Structures are given as structure tokens and as C-alpha cells.
């Protein structure tokens, strides 16, 4: 996690994401890439393809550049290598393409994590990035304590398929010397006996060098509720999950559970692609 991407729409949520990135960058000697996405109407995209820049586009771009320059001059960013740029592209696709082109290995985004119309407007871009990103994505929420990610709940079925993302999760937890609560959620649709669940978890953790952790089995009506309710019970300040792939986790993270947790949890959520 040495090249951190922070998309900014100049909102309070983006500011919290940048503060979080600064904290991680200082702890991990990382660089920050701060970008603002300008989403233009289709006719403007046509003009761009023909290398024609309208006065309105030039004005918007220059205004955004000035705002980014002001942001990166803040005291808490001093001493950090930070690059900033304005990209003319749709938000989610622009974030993913910038990540790929610039070898980004971690994305941090701000989101309010609510439901209803605000979820559609603010949560949709975060949801798409979580679903499609090949690198870990941290979604931070409003009014979080950016100086504490030390009580970390990681939920999984602990199958062989999560070995690689699990290692990335451990790397992140070590940055904050976090206490790890590893939990398997059991539901009516994915039920395991306690003995079976304990056997699976113990077999998995023995293959990893993990410090300061505990194992838990938590029953609930569905996986999403189980993760959120267990995290509340443990007074966690961060939730970690794997984004569902087309591997053995389909029975655990079916549907859009990872995206739902990102939108509905009041806690920050970090996701790892399988």
C-alpha cells in the first residue's frame, strides 16, 4: 500500500478520505494521488475527442486545479509526496482507469453510507469501485476518528479462495497494530455447526502468521446483518470483507452483500478483491 488513490469531489466525505490517506501514507511511507473527475455531457466528450476545448471546459478545469492546489497545501499533508490532477471522465470508470494506468495499490473514498436517495447519489460510485477494483478499497464515513483503525472485524467463510486477500488484510491491520476479530457468519441459508465452523477457521489461521486476534462464530438472519450486528457488539471501528467473486465464496457473499455493507454500515469498510 505505497500508492494511494483518493478521488475528490471537494465534499466533506472526500476530505475525510484524504485525512485518512495522509495518516496511512505517514505510517507506511506511501505516496498519494489526489484526483478530481469532471463528468462532461456527451457533446463535450465529442469536442474532446476532436481536441477542441470550449471556454466552459477550460474554466471548469482551471477552477478544479486551483481547488486541488489549495487542498494539497494543508498542514496535515506536509512531508507527504502527493500528486494531483483533474481527469475528464465519468467518476467510477475514471477512478478505475486511473488506478490501472498509475499502478495504484490502494483506493480510499468517502461516502455517507446511508439509504434511500442519498445512497443512490453518493453511494453509487463507491459501490461500483468496490465491485470492480482489483486493489483494496477503503470506504470512510462521516465523523469517523481517522486516527483509529485498531479494532478491526474481518468477516469471511475462511475458504482457500481468500488466502491472497487475507494476506493483504493482515498487511493493513499491521499498519495500525490492530486487534483482529475474525468472524464467520452463520445464517439459515449458510448454516454450519459450531464444530464445523471452528474446524474451518482454526485450519485456516494456522497457515498464517497472525498477531493479536480472536475467532468468532455469529448467527444472524443474513450475512449483511450478521457482519453489521457483530461489529456493533464488538465496538469495532473498521469492517473488512472480501468482494464476492466467481470462486468458492459465492455461497457466502452472494448477491451484492459487499456493496450493501459499504452503503449501510455506519463504520468504515475495507474490501479486498478475490
N, C-alpha and C positions, 0 to 999 in steps of 0.2 A: 504494500500500500504506500507507494512512493510517488505516484502521480494521481492527484485527487482532482476530480472534475466537480465544480459547483456551478450549476445553471442558476442564473439570477433573473428574476422579473422585477427586481427592486422592491419587493414586498418585505414585510417583517419576517415571513417564513424563510425567505431566501437569506436574510441577514443572519438568522439563527443557524442556517446550514453553513454559512461562511464562518461564523464563530466556531462552530464545531470542527470544520475543516482546519482552521487555524490551530486549534488545540491538538488535533491529531498530527498535523504537519510538524509542530514543535516537538512533540513526543517521539515522532518517527522519522524526523529529518526528511520530510516529503515536500514536494512542490505542489502548488495549487494552480489550477486552470479555471479561471472565472469567465463564464461566457453569458452573453445576453442574446436571446433568439428573437429576431424580428420576423414575425409571420406576416407576409405580404399577400395582398389579393392576387388572383391568378393573372390579371393583366400586368401587374408589376413583375411577376415571375417571367412573363414573356419578354418584358423590356430588359430584364437582367440577362436572359439567355442571348439577347442581341447586343449585350454590352452597352445598354443605354440606362443611365441613372437619372431619374427625374429629380427635380429640386426637392420634392417632398421626401423622397427616399434618402437623399443626401442629408437633409435636415434631421430626419429621424435617427440616422446612423450616427451623425456627429453628436447629437444630444445624448444618445446612449453611451457613446465613448466617453463623454465628459462625466456622466454619472458613474461609470466604471472606474475612471481615473480617481474620482473623489472617494469612492468606496475603498480602493486599494491603498489609499493614503492614511487609513485609520490606524491608530496606535497599536491595536492588538495584532495587526498584520506585519509589524516591523520585524525584520530579521528572517522573514519567510520569502522564498523565491516564488513569485506569483505572476502569472501571465494573464492578460485579459484581452478579450476580443468580442466583437459583435458579429453574429452569424445571421444570414438571411435565409431562414428555413423554418419549417414547422417545428414546434417545440420538441416533441418526443423523438421524431426522426432525426432532428438536428443534434440532439444530445447523444443519440446512439452512433451517428456517423462521426461526430467529433471524437467520441470515445475511441472508436476503432482506428481512426486516422492518426490519433495522437498517443496511442498505446497507453491509454488511461487504465489504471488498475483498481480504481475505487471511485464511486459516484456518491455524492451527498446532495440530497434535495430536501427542500422544505415543503411541508404540507400541513393543512389544518386538521386532517383526519376526522372529518365529520360525516354526516349522511345527508341525503337529500340533494337539493340543487347545488349546494356548495361543494359536495363531493364530486359532482359532475364537472364543475368548472375548475376546481383546484386539484382534485384528486386524480383526474383522468390522465394527465401527463405522467405523474408519478407511477400510476398503475401500469401504463404502457412500458415505461422504462424498467420497472421491476420485472415485468413479464418477459421482456426481450433482451435485457442486458446480459452480456456474458461475464461481466465483472460484478463483484459485490456492490449492492446499493443500500445506502443508509438513508432512511426517511426520518427526518426530525420534525417534531411538532412544536406548536406554540408554547411558550412559557416553560420549556424544559430547562433543567440545570445542565448546561453544556459541559460542566466540569465533572460530571459523574456518570460513567457508564460502568459502574463497578458491581452492580447486582444484575447479572445477565441470565435471562432464561432462554435456553435453546431447546426448541421442540422438534422432534423427529420420530421416525419409526426405527432409526438406527440400523438400517439395512446396509448392505455392502455398497449400494449406489451412492451413498453420501460421504464416502471416505475422503474424496478430494475437497468438497466444500467444507467438510468438518475441519480439515486442517487449516483452511483459510479463516474459519470462525475462531479457532484457537489462536491464530496469529493476532487477530483483532482483540481478543479478550486479554492477551498478554500486554498489549499497549496500555491498558487501564488496570492491569493486575486485578482483573475482575473475579468475583465469586461466581462460579457457574452452576446453575441449576439445570440439569439435563432431564427433560421430561418426555415421556411417551403418553400421548392422549389416547385413551380407550373410549370408544363410543359404541352404541348398539350396532352400528354398521361396520365397525372395525374392531371387534372385541377380541381381547387376548386375556387369558388368565394371568393372575399376578405372577405365578411361577414362570410361565412362558415369557412374559414381558421382562421380568428380571433377568432371565437367562439370556435373552437377546441383547439387553443393554450391557450386562456385565461382559459378555463375549466381545462386544464392540469396543468398549472403553479400554479393555486390556491391550488393545492393539495401538493405543495412543498414549503419549506422554502428557497427562493432564494433571494440573495442579489445582487445588482448592475447588473441588467440585462435589456435587451430590446428585444422586439418582432418584427420580420420582416417577410414579405412575399416577395419572389423574384421570378420573372418569367424568364424562360430561355428555350432553346431548349430541354435540357435534364437535369437530376438531377446532373450528374457529372459536366457539365459546369456551372450549377447554383451555386453549392457549391464553386467551384474554383473562379468564377467571383464575387460572393458576398463577399468572403473572401478578394479578392483583393480590392474591393470597400471599405471595412471596415478597410483596412490596418491591418488585423489580423496577429497574429504570431503563431496561432495554430488552426487546424481544428479538430473538434470532430464529429464522426459518429458512428452509431450502425452497426455492421456487420449483413448482412441480414440472417435471419433465416427462418424457415418454419412457421412463425406466420404472424400476420397482416401486417408486413412490406414488404411483397413480392411485393406489388404494388409500394412501394417507392424505396427500394433498390433491384431492380430486377437485374438479371444477376450477374455481378461481379463489381458493381459500387464501393464498398468499396475498393477492391483491385486496381481498376483503379485509384482512387483518391490517394491512397498511392503511386502509381508509378508515377503519372503525376503531382501531386501538388508539387510546389516548397517549400511549407510550411510543417512543422512537422504535422503529423496526428496521433491522438489517437483514437483507436477503442474500442468499448465495445460490448461484445457478448450478444445477447438477450437470 
